[in-house]
């Protein structure tokens, strides 16, 4: 079994939707029997968000408590350390232990790239997982240079392929997908059966940040967030066979009113600060309907959502905007892609025509494509056996 140091962005932003983007790796590797150590550094001043006060500060303790509680809930026996890069103060581990862990670990896996210290180079094998394709490559994130990693993975599964406009900078970006631990998304209560869902007027939902960190102009072209893509679908509720609900953060009150008038159900996403509420929101939804960030769509990135894998694992049919993600993984069963308003309507009607079939298919896709049992062994094998320079191994599919 391997000793793996995972770096991420959980302590600084301990909101469930964000936590899960990293936590599925920790839980998955732990379930596979690997030794996991979690390291995070402050990145910048006032970077730590406290969900209870809704304020930012330099204090990581609120986030550390949330992460430790999550570890305890799921039986993860992992060491945890947080380093303030400005003051040098360390929480959890001591510096000598961190250095020893870096020297002896088989792999440092930096998820997202918003965490980097020069001492990370003490680990001989380092890999970056780009979870925000295009924004990573043009330098919005990814602290530390790409040359610091032997292996680069990306949720942009089309990077380097014909039709994808994301720059590679001469490096190979190995395609990967968000892992999910399906068993934590199973709700077998009688009141939440697929049969009852199919006969109940409950909505398709999603949880989203409306504008995130805003649009970016690159080489004279503007690349936006989810807001721009939802605006294209403003009139969808009038044609949808299901109610459509958006749990949003960061939406302007005027735009919220505009969408509510058009028939969208809008709610605040504050419930995402509690794991049980977030889990229940997903498992009790009829399905997921969502767009992607405009940048993912324009670039034909092949990106897939770390939130959508949770819906699929819960047996919730998922209707998503097409980013160029590989069609063979959906085939219109359980996971349906759209590019236009008409295609979105057709996809929702397809689910309505045979909800039980699509619910079962959604769970099967989660198990067959996104389960940690599938994703993580492949990723680990590639990361541990990477050669310096270029790689051409494809990650998805057999």
C-alpha positions in Angstrom: 0.0 0.0 0.0 1.1 3.5 -0.8 1.7 6.5 1.5 0.0 9.5 -0.1 0.1 13.1 0.9 -3.0 14.9 -0.4 -3.1 18.7 -0.7 -6.3 20.6 -1.2 -8.6 23.4 -0.2 -10.8 22.0 2.5 -9.7 23.8 5.7 -9.8 27.3 4.1 -13.3 26.8 2.6 -15.1 24.2 4.8 -18.4 24.2 2.8 -19.7 20.8 2.0 -19.9 21.2 -1.8 -16.3 22.3 -1.8 -15.1 19.8 0.8 -16.4 16.8 -1.2 -14.3 17.7 -4.2 -11.3 16.7 -2.1 -12.8 14.4 0.5 -13.8 11.7 -2.0 -10.1 11.2 -2.7 -9.2 11.0 1.0 -12.1 8.6 1.7 -11.5 6.5 -1.4 -7.8 6.0 -0.9 -8.4 5.2 2.8 -11.0 2.6 1.9 -8.4 1.1 -0.5 -6.0 0.6 2.4 -3.5 3.4 1.6 -2.0 5.6 4.3 -3.3 9.2 3.8 -1.9 12.4 5.1 -3.7 15.7 4.5 -1.7 18.9 4.1 -2.9 22.4 3.4 -1.3 25.9 3.5 -2.8 29.3 3.8 -2.1 30.5 0.3 -2.8 34.1 1.0 -3.8 36.4 3.9 -7.3 36.2 5.4 -7.9 33.0 3.4 -9.9 31.0 6.0 -13.7 31.1 5.9 -15.7 30.4 9.0 -19.2 29.1 8.1 -20.6 30.0 11.5 -19.7 33.7 11.4 -19.5 34.0 7.5 -16.2 35.9 7.9 -12.7 35.4 6.6 -9.6 35.5 8.8 -6.2 33.8 9.2 -7.6 31.3 11.7 -7.9 27.8 10.3 -9.4 26.3 13.4 -13.1 26.4 12.2 -12.1 24.6 9.1 -9.9 22.1 10.9 -12.8 21.2 13.2 -15.1 20.6 10.2 -12.5 18.4 8.4 -11.7 16.4 11.5 -15.4 15.8 12.1 -15.8 14.6 8.6 -12.8 12.2 9.1 -14.4 10.9 12.3 -17.8 10.4 10.7 -16.4 8.2 8.0 -13.7 6.5 9.9 -10.7 8.1 8.2 -7.5 7.7 10.3 -5.5 10.4 8.6 -3.0 12.9 10.0 -3.8 16.5 9.2 -1.6 19.6 9.0 -2.1 23.2 8.1 0.7 25.7 7.6 0.4 29.5 7.6 2.8 30.4 4.9 3.2 34.0 6.2 3.9 33.3 9.9 5.2 29.8 9.7 2.7 28.6 12.3 1.7 25.0 12.0 -1.5 23.4 13.2 -1.9 19.7 13.7 1.5 18.2 12.9 4.9 19.6 13.8 7.3 20.7 11.1 9.8 17.8 11.6 6.9 15.3 11.1 5.8 17.2 7.9 9.3 17.1 6.4 9.7 13.4 7.3 6.3 12.6 5.7 7.3 14.5 2.6 10.6 12.6 2.3 9.1 9.2 2.8 5.8 9.5 1.0 5.3 7.6 -2.3 3.3 10.5 -3.8 2.2 14.1 -3.2 -1.1 14.6 -4.9 -2.0 18.3 -5.2 -5.7 18.6 -6.0 -6.6 21.9 -7.6 -3.1 23.4 -7.3 -4.0 26.2 -4.8 -1.6 24.8 -2.2 2.2 24.9 -2.6 5.4 25.3 -0.5 9.0 24.8 -1.7 9.3 22.0 0.8 6.8 19.9 -1.2 9.7 19.1 -3.5 11.1 16.9 -0.7 8.6 14.4 -2.0 10.2 12.6 -5.0 6.9 11.9 -6.8 4.5 14.8 -7.3 1.2 15.0 -9.3 -1.2 17.8 -9.9 -4.9 17.3 -10.5 -6.4 20.2 -12.4 -10.1 20.4 -11.4 -10.7 23.8 -13.1 -9.6 23.4 -16.7 -8.7 26.5 -18.7 -8.6 28.6 -15.5 -5.6 26.5 -14.3 -3.8 26.6 -17.6 -4.0 30.4 -18.1 -2.6 30.9 -14.6 -5.7 31.8 -12.6 -4.8 29.1 -10.0 -2.0 26.5 -9.7 0.4 28.0 -7.2 3.9 26.8 -8.1 5.0 26.0 -11.6 3.8 23.1 -13.7 7.4 22.0 -13.9 7.2 21.1 -10.2 5.1 18.0 -11.1 6.1 14.8 -13.0 2.5 14.1 -13.8 -0.4 16.4 -14.7 -4.0 15.2 -14.6 -7.1 17.2 -15.6 -10.9 17.1 -15.5 -10.5 18.7 -18.9 -10.6 15.3 -20.5 -10.2 16.7 -24.0 -7.1 18.8 -23.4 -4.6 18.2 -26.1 -7.3 16.7 -28.4 -8.6 18.2 -31.6 -11.3 20.7 -31.0 -10.3 21.6 -27.4 -8.8 25.2 -27.3 -7.2 25.0 -23.8 -3.5 25.6 -24.1 -1.2 22.7 -23.1 2.1 24.6 -22.8 3.9 21.6 -24.2 2.8 19.3 -21.3 0.6 16.2 -21.5 -2.5 16.5 -19.4 -3.8 13.1 -18.6 -7.6 12.9 -18.5 -9.3 11.9 -15.2 -12.7 12.3 -13.7 -14.0 13.2 -10.2 -14.1 10.0 -8.0 -17.1 9.3 -5.9 -17.7 6.8 -3.0 -21.2 5.6 -4.1 -22.1 4.0 -0.7 -22.3 7.4 1.1 -25.0 8.5 -1.4 -27.4 5.6 -0.9 -30.7 6.5 0.7 -32.8 3.3 0.9 -35.6 4.8 3.0 -39.1 3.9 1.7 -39.9 7.6 1.4 -37.0 8.1 -1.0 -37.5 5.2 -3.4 -37.1 5.8 -7.1 -40.7 4.7 -7.6 -42.1 7.4 -5.2 -39.8 10.0 -6.8 -41.2 9.1 -10.2 -44.7 9.8 -9.0 -44.0 12.9 -7.0 -43.8 16.5 -8.2 -40.4 17.1 -6.7 -37.8 19.2 -8.6 -34.7 18.6 -10.5 -32.1 20.6 -8.6 -28.5 21.7 -8.6 -26.2 23.5 -6.2 -24.1 26.2 -7.8 -22.1 29.4 -7.4 -23.6 31.9 -9.8 -20.5 33.9 -10.7 -17.7 32.3 -8.7 -14.6 34.4 -9.4 -16.0 36.2 -12.4 -15.3 36.1 -16.1 -11.8 36.2 -17.6 -10.5 37.7 -20.8 -7.9 35.7 -22.6 -6.4 36.6 -25.9 -9.2 39.0 -26.5 -12.1 36.6 -25.7 -14.2 36.6 -22.6 -14.8 33.4 -20.8 -17.7 33.4 -18.2 -19.1 31.3 -15.4 -22.4 29.5 -15.0 -24.4 32.7 -14.9 -24.0 33.2 -18.7 -25.1 29.7 -19.5 -28.2 29.7 -17.3 -29.3 33.0 -18.8 -29.5 31.2 -22.2 -32.0 28.8 -20.6 -34.1 31.4 -18.8 -37.4 30.2 -20.4 -36.8 26.5 -19.7 -39.3 26.1 -16.8 -42.2 26.9 -19.2 -41.3 23.8 -21.2 -39.9 21.5 -18.6 -42.0 18.4 -17.4 -40.5 18.9 -13.9 -40.0 21.8 -11.5 -36.5 23.2 -11.7 -34.7 24.4 -8.6 -31.4 26.2 -8.2 -29.6 26.4 -4.8 -27.4 29.3 -5.5 -24.7 31.4 -3.9 -23.7 34.8 -5.2 -26.7 35.6 -7.4 -27.7 39.3 -7.8 -31.2 40.0 -6.3 -32.4 41.4 -9.7 -31.4 38.3 -11.6 -32.9 36.1 -8.9 -36.2 37.9 -9.4 -35.8 37.5 -13.1 -35.4 33.8 -12.9 -38.2 33.4 -10.3 -40.6 35.2 -12.6 -39.5 32.9 -15.4 -40.6 29.9 -13.3 -37.3 28.8 -11.7 -37.4 27.9 -8.0 -34.4 29.7 -6.3 -33.2 28.9 -2.8 -30.1 30.0 -0.9 -27.3 27.4 -0.8 -26.5 28.0 2.9 -27.6 24.5 3.7 -24.4 23.3 2.0 -22.6 24.2 5.3 -24.0 21.0 6.9 -23.1 17.6 5.5 -26.4 15.9 6.4 -28.5 18.6 4.9 -26.4 18.7 1.7 -26.5 14.9 1.4 -30.3 14.9 1.9 -30.8 17.7 -0.6 -29.1 15.6 -3.3 -30.5 12.2 -2.5 -34.0 13.5 -2.2 -33.9 15.4 -5.5 -35.7 13.9 -8.5 -32.5 14.5 -10.5 -29.9 17.1 -11.4 -30.2 19.7 -14.1 -27.3 22.0 -14.5 -25.1 24.0 -16.9 -21.3 24.2 -16.9 -19.1 27.2 -16.6 -19.1 29.1 -19.9 -15.3 28.6 -20.2 -15.7 24.8 -20.0 -18.3 24.9 -22.8 -16.5 27.3 -25.2 -13.2 25.5 -25.0 -14.8 22.0 -25.4 -12.9 21.0 -22.3 -14.5 17.7 -21.7 -15.0 18.7 -18.0 -17.3 16.7 -15.7 -18.7 17.9 -12.4 -17.6 16.6 -9.0 -21.1 17.4 -7.8 -22.9 15.5 -10.6 -21.1 12.3 -9.6 -22.9 12.5 -6.2 -26.3 12.9 -7.9 -25.5 9.9 -10.2 -24.4 7.8 -7.2 -27.7 8.7 -5.5 -29.6 7.2 -8.5 -30.7 10.7 -9.6 -30.9 11.1 -13.4 -28.6 13.9 -14.4 -29.1 16.3 -17.3 -26.0 18.4 -18.0 -24.7 20.9 -20.5 -22.4 19.3 -22.9 -18.7 20.2 -22.6 -17.5 17.6 -25.0 -17.4 14.8 -22.3 -17.2 11.4 -23.9 -20.6 10.2 -25.1 -19.9 6.5 -24.6 -20.2 7.0 -20.8 -23.8 8.1 -21.0 -25.5 7.0 -24.3 -28.6 9.0 -23.1 -29.3 6.7 -20.2 -29.1 8.1 -16.7 -26.7 10.8 -17.9 -28.1 13.1 -20.6 -26.2 15.9 -22.3 -27.6 19.0 -24.0 -26.3 22.0 -25.9 -29.5 24.0 -26.7 -32.8 24.8 -25.0 -34.6 22.3 -27.3 -32.1 19.6 -26.4 -32.6 20.4 -22.7 -36.3 20.0 -23.0 -35.9 16.7 -24.9 -33.6 15.3 -22.3 -36.0 16.1 -19.4 -38.9 14.6 -21.3 -36.8 11.5 -21.9 -36.3 11.1 -18.2 -40.0 11.7 -17.6 -40.9 8.9 -20.1 -39.0 6.2 -18.1 -37.8 7.6 -14.8 -37.1 4.2 -13.2 -34.9 3.2 -16.1 -32.9 6.4 -15.9 -32.6 6.2 -12.1 -31.0 2.8 -12.3 -28.8 3.8 -15.2 -27.5 6.8 -13.2 -26.4 4.6 -10.4 -24.7 2.2 -12.8 -22.7 5.0 -14.4 -21.5 6.1 -11.0 -20.3 2.6 -10.3 -18.8 1.9 -13.7 -17.2 5.2 -14.5 -16.8 7.4 -11.4 -16.4 5.0 -8.5 -13.2 5.4 -6.5 -12.6 1.7 -7.2 -12.3 2.6 -10.9 -10.8 6.1 -10.9 -8.2 6.0 -8.1 -6.2 2.8 -8.9 -5.7 4.0 -12.5 -4.7 7.5 -11.3 -2.3 6.1 -8.7 -0.7 3.7 -11.1 0.0 6.5 -13.6 1.3 8.9 -11.0 3.6 6.4 -9.4 5.1 5.2 -12.6 5.3 8.5 -14.5 8.5 9.2 -16.5 10.0 12.6 -16.7 8.8 14.5 -19.8 5.8 13.7 -21.9 3.2 11.0 -21.4 0.6 9.8 -23.9 -1.3 7.3 -21.8 -5.0 7.8 -21.8 -6.8 7.6 -18.5 -10.5 7.1 -19.5 -11.8 3.9 -20.9 -10.1 0.5 -21.4 
